[in-house]
Amino acid sequence: MALDPQDLPAALERLRAAADDLAAAVDRVIQGKDETVRLALTVLFSGGHLLVEDVPGVGKTMLAKSLARAIDGSVRRIQFTPDLLPSDVTGSSIWNQERAAFEFRPGAVFANVVIGDEINRASPKTQSALLECMEEGQVTVDGRTWPLERPFIVFATQNPVEMDGTYPLPEAQRDRFTARVSMGYPSAAAELTMLSEHGVTEPLDAVTPVVDVAQVRDLSAAVRGVHAAEALKQYVVDLVRRTRAHPDLRLGASPRAALHLLRAARSRAALEGRDHVLPDDVQALAVPVVAHRLLLTADALLAGRDGADVVMDVLRSTALPSPR
């Protein structure tokens, strides 16, 4: 449902207050990761999905669980393993002897927040079970389609591909994730606080619901009302198109990357209380939104380059939109 422009200022004020409360709730569990938490909120209110990549034990799953508890939505966790089947994710049709008919048993993906833990430990076939869910918000099994409840966010964690027992995510799968972020190790002070507080209590017990799913839906509608000038949209298109011609890449960013970048920029602007998108919003989100979608050439990999380096090159070489 479209938001009345006259209601936008009040809605953005509610959104900013809710985001601050959500960040404070998650910070009780995840100390010293303010930027990561804000990015997670940006993705949530943009209607996207988040991929968190790092070594085990740095709080990837805890971040997802604390955010899920703070929005008071339904939560399902999927532990991705090599023997996980696509039907475990989406659901399957089971024969009901009493009714003498097949009935659909929903899989773990039927929730507001789906935590895909160690997603790259499952086979590509199982990973691909999430493609339709993430893009279209629905599940199709045996020719029938079931819609997923909104809001719907896949919060997937991934181990570095150099670790044993991992499969690189297919390009189509990575392209469905609005953004990718690395947690990184906590600071010494944050790690000391964790030992003092989490050693005697369950950290998630400190998180209480701040908003509910209906409020998240309403606040996400306010994000869609944030204004993006034509020059700003052209800037997004220019950034994405330049990746396709970059000499270090064999696959540049897709049109979906441009769409996700603009949606995330709208969300970032809204979280800061603005009703319009600035080039700063696009630049701040370009690396987390675009870098994971890029495929580098063999020479670039040998030279130690990565997707973030390419995105920074593109940002430096693309002219800013002219103010009007």
MITORDREN-585289 format. One record per atom (N, C-alpha, C): residue in one letter; z, x, y. Coordinates in steps of 0.2 Angstrom, whole numbers, plus 2048, in hexadecimal, padded with zeros to 3 digits. Layout:
BEGIN
AZXY ...
END
This chain:
BEGIN
M8008047FA M800800800 M800804806 A7FB80380B A7FB807811 A801805816 L80380A819 L80980A81E L806808825 D809803828 D80780182F D809807833 P804809837 P80580F83C P80B80E840 Q80D808842 Q812807846 Q819809843 D81980883C D81F80A838 D81F811836 L81A815838 L81A81C835 L81F820838 P82182083F P826824841 P82D82383E A82F81D83D A83581C83A A83581E832 A82F81D82F A82F81F828 A82F826827 L82C82A82C L82C83182C L83383482D E837830831 E83E832833 E84283182C R84182C829 R84582B822 R84383081D L83C83281D L83A837818 L83D83D81A R83E83F820 R841846821 R84884681F A84C840821 A85384081F A853840817 A84F83D814 A85083C80D A84E84380A A84984780C A84784D80A A84D85280B D850852811 D856856812 D85C85580D D85D84F80C D86284D807 D86084F800 L85A84E7FE L8588517F7 L8588587F7 A85685C7FC A8578637FC A85E8657FB A8638627FF A86A8647FE A86C8627F7 A86A85D7F4 A86D85B7ED A86A8607E8 V8648637E9 V8618677E4 V86486E7E5 D8668707EC D8698767ED D8708777EA R8738727E8 R8798737E5 R8798767DE V8738757DB V8718787D5 V86D87F7D5 I86887F7DA I8648847DA I8658887E1 Q86988D7E1 Q86B8907E7 Q8668957E9 G8648967F0 G86089B7F2 G85989A7F1 K8578947F0 K84F8937EF K84D88D7F3 D84F88E7F9 D84D8887FE D8458877FE E84188C7FF E83A88B7FF E8378887F9 T83A88A7F3 T8378877ED T8398807ED V83F87E7EF V8428777EF V83D8737F4 R83C8757FA R8388727FE R8318717FC L82E8767F8 L8278757F6 L82786F7F0 A82D86F7EC A82D86A7E7 A82D8637EA L8318627F0 L83185C7F3 L82A85A7F7 T82785F7F9 T82085E7FC T81C85C7F7 V81C85E7F1 V81885C7EB V81A8557E9 L8208547E9 L82284D7E7 L8208487EB F8208497F2 F81E8437F7 F8178437F8 S8138487F6 S80C8487F6 S8098457F0 G80D8437EB G80B8407E5 G8088447E0 G80984B7E0 G8068507DC G80B8527D6 H8098587D4 H80D85B7CE H80E8627CF L8148657CD L81686C7CE L8168707C8 L8138767C8 L81487B7C3 L8188817C5 V81E8827C1 V8228877C3 V82288C7BE E8208927C0 E81F8987BC E82489E7BD D8278A07B7 D82B8A67B8 D82E8A77B1 V8328AD7B1 V8358AF7AA V83A8AA7A9 P83C8A97A3 P8428A47A1 P8488A67A4 G84C8A17A5 G8538A27A8 G8548A27AF V84F8A17B3 V8508A17BB V85089A7BE G8518957BA G85388E7BD G84D88A7BD K84788B7BA K8418877BA K8438807B8 T84687F7B2 T8478787B0 T84D8757B3 M8528797B6 M8578767B9 M8558737C0 L8508767C3 L84D8747C9 L84A86D7C8 A84686C7C3 A8438667C1 A8488617C0 K84D8627BC K85285D7BA K85785B7C0 S8588607C4 S85C85E7CA S8588597CF L85285B7D0 L84E8577D4 L84D8507D1 A84C84F7CA A84B8497C7 A8528457C8 R8578487C7 R85E8447C8 R85F8427CF A85C8467D4 A85D8447DB A85983E7DD I85383D7DA I84F8377DC I8518317D7 D8568327D2 D85882C7CE D8528297CB G84D82C7C8 G8488297C4 G84982B7BD S8448287B9 S8448297B2 S8428307B1 V8458347AC V84383B7AB V84283C7A3 R83D83F7A2 R83C84179B R83A84879B R83C84C796 R83B853795 R83785478F I83285878F I82E85A78A I82E862789 Q831864783 Q83186B781 Q82B86D77E F826870781 F82087277F F82087777A T81E876774 T81E87B76E T81787B76B P816880767 P80F881764 P80E87B75F D81387775C D812872758 D81286B75B L81386B762 L813864765 L80C861765 L80C85B764 L805857763 L80485376A P7FE85276B P7FC84E771 P7FF847771 S80084476B S80383D76A S80B83E76C D80E84376B D81584476D D815844775 V810845779 V810845780 V80E83E782 T80983B780 T806835783 T80982F77F G80A830779 G80C82A775 G80782876F S80882476B S803822766 S80481B763 S7FF819760 S80081275D S803812756 I80880E755 I80C80E74F I80B80774B W80A807745 W809801741 W80F7FE740 N8107F7743 N8167F3742 N8157EE73C Q8197F0737 Q8187EC731 Q81A7E4732 E81F7E3736 E8217DC737 E81C7D873B R8187DB73F R8137D8743 R80C7D9740 A80C7DD73C A8057DF739 A8007E173E A8027E5742 A7FE7E7748 A8007EE74A F7FC7F174E F7FE7F8751 F8017F6758 E8067FA759 E8097FA760 E80A801763 F80A801769 F80A80776D F81180976E R81381076C R81981376D R818818773 P81B817779 P81A81B77E P81C82277D G81982777F G81B82E77E G820830784 A821837784 A826839789 A823839790 V81D838791 V81A839797 V81B83279C F81E82D798 F82082779C F82682879F A82682B7A5 A82C82C7A9 A82A82D7B0 N82F82D7B5 N82D82E7BC N82D8367BD V83183A7B9 V8318417BA V8308437B3 V82B8477B1 V82A84A7AB V82B8517AB I82F8547A8 I83185B7A8 I82D85E7A2 G8288627A3 G82486579E G82786C79D D82B86E798 D82F874798 D82A879794 E82987F797 E825884794 E81E881791 I81B87E796 I81487B794 I80F87F791 N80F885792 N80A88A790 N80C88D789 R81188A786 R81388C77F R80F88777A A80D88177C A80987C778 A80287E778 S7FE87C773 S7F787D773 S7F387A778 P7ED87C77A P7E987977F P7E887277E K7E7870777 K7E6869776 K7EC864778 T7F2867777 T7F8863779 T7F8863781 Q7F7869784 Q7F786978B Q7F386478E S7ED86378B S7E885F78E S7EA85778E A7EF85678A A7F184F78A A7F484C790 L7F5851795 L7F884F79B L7F384E7A0 L7EC85079F L7E78507A4 L7E68497A7 E7E58447A3 E7E483D7A6 E7EB83A7A9 C7F183C7A6 C7F783A7A9 C7F883C7B0 M7F68437B1 M7F78467B8 M7F28447BD E7EC8437BB E7E78417C0 E7E783A7C1 E7E88367BC E7E682F7BD E7ED82A7BD G7F282D7BB G7F882A7BA G7F88247B5 Q7F58267AF Q7F48217AA Q7F38257A3 V7F482179E V7F3824797 V7EF81F793 T7EA822790 T7E581F78C T7E6821784 V7E881C780 V7E881D779 V7E5818775 D7E181A770 D7DD81576C D7D9810770 G7D6812776 G7D280E77A G7D680977F R7DC80A77F R7E0805783 R7E480A788 T7E580778E T7E780B794 T7EE808796 W7F380D797 W7F980B79A W7FB80E7A0 P7FD80B7A6 P7FE80F7AC P8058127AC L8068177AF L80C81B7B0 L8108187B6 E8168187B6 E81A8157BC E81A81A7C1 R81A8187C7 R81A81C7CD R82181C7D0 P8238227D3 P8208287D3 P81F82C7CD F81A8307CC F8198337C5 F81883B7C7 I81C83F7C5 I81B8467C6 I81C84A7C0 V81884F7BE V8198537B9 V81B85A7BC F82185C7BA F8248627BC F8248677B6 A81F86B7B6 A81E86F7B0 A8218767B1 T8248797AC T8268807AD T8218847A8 Q82088A7AA Q81B88F7A7 Q81E8967A6 N81E8997A0 N8208A07A0 N81A8A47A1 P81B8AA7A4 P8158AF7A5 P8118AF79E V80A8B079F V8068B0799 V8078B6795 E80A8BB798 E80B8C1794 E8108C178F M8148BB78F M8198BA78A M8168B8784 D81A8BA77E D8178B8777 D8178B0777 G8128AD773 G8128A6772 G8108A2777 T80D8A577C T80A8A0782 T8038A0782 Y80089A784 Y7F9899785 Y7F789878C P7F289B78F P7F189A796 P7EF893797 L7F189079C L7EF88979E L7E788879F P7E488479C P7DD88379E P7DC8827A6 E7D68837A8 E7D48827AF E7D587B7B1 A7D38767AD A7D486F7AF A7DB86D7B0 Q7DF8707AB Q7E686F7AC Q7EA8727B2 R7E88787B4 R7EB87B7BA R7E98777C0 D7E38757C0 D7E08717C6 D7E386B7C7 R7E78687C2 R7EB8617C3 R7F18637C7 F7F48697C7 F7FA86A7CA F7F986B7D1 T7FC8677D5 T7FC8687DD T7FD86F7DF A8038727DC A8058787DE A80887C7D9 R8088837D9 R80C8877D5 R81188B7D9 V81788C7D6 V81C8917D9 V81F8957D4 S82189B7D6 S82689F7D2 S82D89F7D5 M83289E7D0 M83989D7D2 M83B8A47D5 G83A8A97D1 G83D8B07D3 G8448B07D1 Y8468B67D1 Y84E8B77CF Y8528B57D5 P8588B37D4 P85C8B17DA P85F8B77DE S8618B77E4 S8648BC7E7 S86B8BE7E4 A86D8C37E5 A8748C57E2 A8798C07E4 A8798BE7EA A87E8B97ED A87E8B37E9 A8778B07E8 A8768AA7E5 A8788AA7DD E8778B07DA E8788B17D3 E8808B17D2 L8848B47D7 L88B8B47D7 L88E8AD7D8 T88B8AA7DC T88D8A37DD T88C89F7D7 M8868A07D3 M88589C7CD M88A89E7C8 L88C8A47C7 L8918A67C2 L8978A37C4 S8998A27CA S8A089F7CC S8A08987CB E89A8947CD E89A88D7CD E89888A7C6 H89288D7C3 H88F88A7BD H89388C7B7 G8978917B8 G89B8937B2 G8A088F7AF V8A288A7B4 V8A88867B2 V8A687E7B2 T8A087D7B5 T89E8767B5 T8978757B4 E89586F7B2 E88E86E7B0 E88A86D7B7 P8858717B9 P8838717C0 P87F86A7C2 L87C8677BD L8798617BE L87E85B7C0 D88485C7BE D8898577C0 D88A8567C7 A88985C7CB A88985C7D2 A8848587D6 V87F8567D2 V8798537D5 V87984B7D4 T87A8477DA T87A8407DA T87383E7DD P8718387DB P86B8357DE P86B8347E5 V8668367E9 V8658367F0 V8618307F2 V85C82F7EE V85782A7EF V8558277E8 D8528217E8 D84F81E7E2 D84881E7E2 V84581D7DC V83D81D7DC V83A8197E1 A83C8137E2 A83980E7E7 A8398127EE Q83E8157F0 Q83E8187F6 Q83981E7F6 V8388227F0 V8338277F0 V82C8247F1 R82B81F7EE R82481B7EF R82381A7F6 D8288177F9 D827815800 D82681B805 L82A820804 L82A826808 L82382A806 S82182A800 S81A82D7FF S815829803 A815823804 A81081F808 A81082180F A816823811 A816826818 A81382D819 V813831813 V80F837813 V808836814 R805831811 R7FE82F811 R7FC82D818 G80182B81C G7FF829823 G7FF82E828 V801835826 V80183A82B V7FA83C82D H7F883D833 H7F283E835 H7EF845834 A7E9846832 A7E684C831 A7DF84C835 A7DE85083A A7D885083E A7D285283A E7CC85083D E7C6852839 E7C685A839 A7C785D83F A7C786483F A7CC86883A L7D1864839 L7D6867834 L7D386682D K7D086082B K7CD85F825 K7C7864824 Q7C3866829 Q7BE86B828 Q7C1872827 Y7C7873829 Y7CA879828 Y7CC87A821 V7CE87581E V7D0874817 V7CA876812 V7C5872814 V7BE873811 V7BC87A811 D7BC87D817 D7BA884818 D7BE889814 L7C4888813 L7C888C80F L7C688C808 V7C6886806 V7C48857FE V7BD8887FD R7B8886801 R7B2889800 R7B1890800 R7B5893804 R7B589B804 R7B789E7FE T7BC89B7FA T7BE89D7F4 T7B889E7EF R7B38997EF R7AE8997EB R7A989E7EB A7A98A27F1 A7A48A77F3 A7A88AE7F3 H7AE8AE7F1 H7B28B47F1 H7B08B97EC P7AF8BF7ED P7AC8C47E8 P7B18C57E2 D7B88C47E4 D7BD8C57DE D7BE8BF7D9 L7BA8BA7DB L7BB8B47D6 L7B58B27D2 R7B68B07CC R7B18AD7C8 R7B18A57C8 L7B78A37CB L7B789C7CC L7BC89A7D2 G7B98977D7 G7BD8957DD G7C088F7DC A7C388C7E2 A7C78867E2 A7C28807E2 S7C587B7DE S7C18757DD S7C28707E3 P7BE86B7E4 P7BF8667E9 P7C68637E8 R7C88627E2 R7CF8607E1 R7D48647E5 A7D386A7E5 A7D786F7E9 A7D886D7F0 A7D286C7F3 A7D286A7FA A7D68637FB L7D585E7F6 L7D98587F7 L7E08597F6 H7E285D7F2 H7E985F7F1 H7EC8627F7 L7E88677F9 L7EB86B7FF L7EC866805 L7E7862806 L7E885D80C L7EE85880B R7EF856805 R7F5852803 R7FB855804 A7FC85B801 A80285F802 A803861809 A7FE86280D A7FF864814 A80285E818 R7FF858816 R802852819 R809851817 S80B852811 S81285280F S816857813 R81485D813 R818862817 R81986081E A81485D821 A81585B828 A81A855829 A81A850824 A81E84B824 A82584D823 L82685281E L82D85481D L830858823 E82C85A828 E82E85D82E E82E858834 G82D852832 G82E84D837 G82884C83B R82284F83A R81C84E83E R81784983B D81484583F D80F84083D D80884383D H80784A83D H80084D83D H80185483A V7FB856837 V7FB85C833 V7F9862838 L7FC867837 L7FA86D83B L7F7872836 P7F3877839 P7F087C835 P7F6880832 D7FC881835 D801884832 D80388182B D80387B82A D804877824 D7FF87981F V7F987A820 V7F487C81B V7F5883819 Q7F688781E Q7F788E81D Q7FD890818 A80388C81A A80988D816 A80888B80F L80488680D L803884807 L7FD886803 A7F988A806 A7F288C803 A7F38907FD V7F88957FD V7F98997F7 V7FC8957F1 P8028917F2 P80488D7EC P7FF8887EA V7FB8857EE V7F78807EC V7F08827E9 V7EE8887EC V7E788A7EA V7E78907E5 A7EC8947E5 A7EB89B7E2 A7EB89A7DA H7EF8957D7 H7EF8947D0 H7E88917CD R7E488F7D1 R7DE88C7CF R7D88917CE L7D98977D1 L7D489C7D1 L7D38A07CB L7CD8A27C9 L7CC8A77C4 L7C98AD7C6 L7CC8B37C6 L7CA8B97C8 L7C58BD7C4 T7C18C17C6 T7BD8C57C2 T7C18CA7BF A7BE8CD7BA A7C18D37B6 A7C28D97BB D7BE8DA7BF D7BF8E07C4 D7C58DF7C8 A7C68D87CB A7CB8D77CF A7D28D77CB L7D28D57C5 L7D88D57C1 L7DA8DD7C0 L7D58E17BE L7D68E87BD L7D98EB7C3 A7D78E97C9 A7D98EB7D0 A7E08E97D2 G7E38E47CD G7EA8E27CF G7EA8DC7D4 R7E48D97D5 R7E48D37D9 R7E68CD7D6 D7E88C87DA D7EA8C17D7 D7E78BC7DC G7E88B67DA G7E68B07DE G7E98B07E4 A7EF8B27E5 A7F28B27EC A7EF8B67F1 D7ED8BC7EE D7E98C17F2 D7E38BE7F5 V7DF8BB7F1 V7D98B87F3 V7DA8B27F8 V7DF8AE7F7 V7E08A97FC V7E28AC802 M7E68B1802 M7E88B4809 M7E18B780C D7DD8BA808 D7D68BC80B D7D38B780F V7D28B180B V7CF8AB80E V7D28A9814 L7D98A9814 L7DC8A681A L7DB8AB820 R7DB8B181F R7D98B6824 R7D28B5827 S7CD8B4823 S7C68B4825 S7C48AD827 T7C88A8827 T7C68A1829 T7C889F830 A7C489D834 A7C689B83B A7CA89583B L7CF89583F L7D488F840 L7D088A844 P7D2884842 P7CE87E846 P7D087E84D S7CB87D851 S7CC87D858 S7D087785B P7D587885F P7D9873862 P7D586E866 R7D6868867 R7D386386B R7D7860870 
END
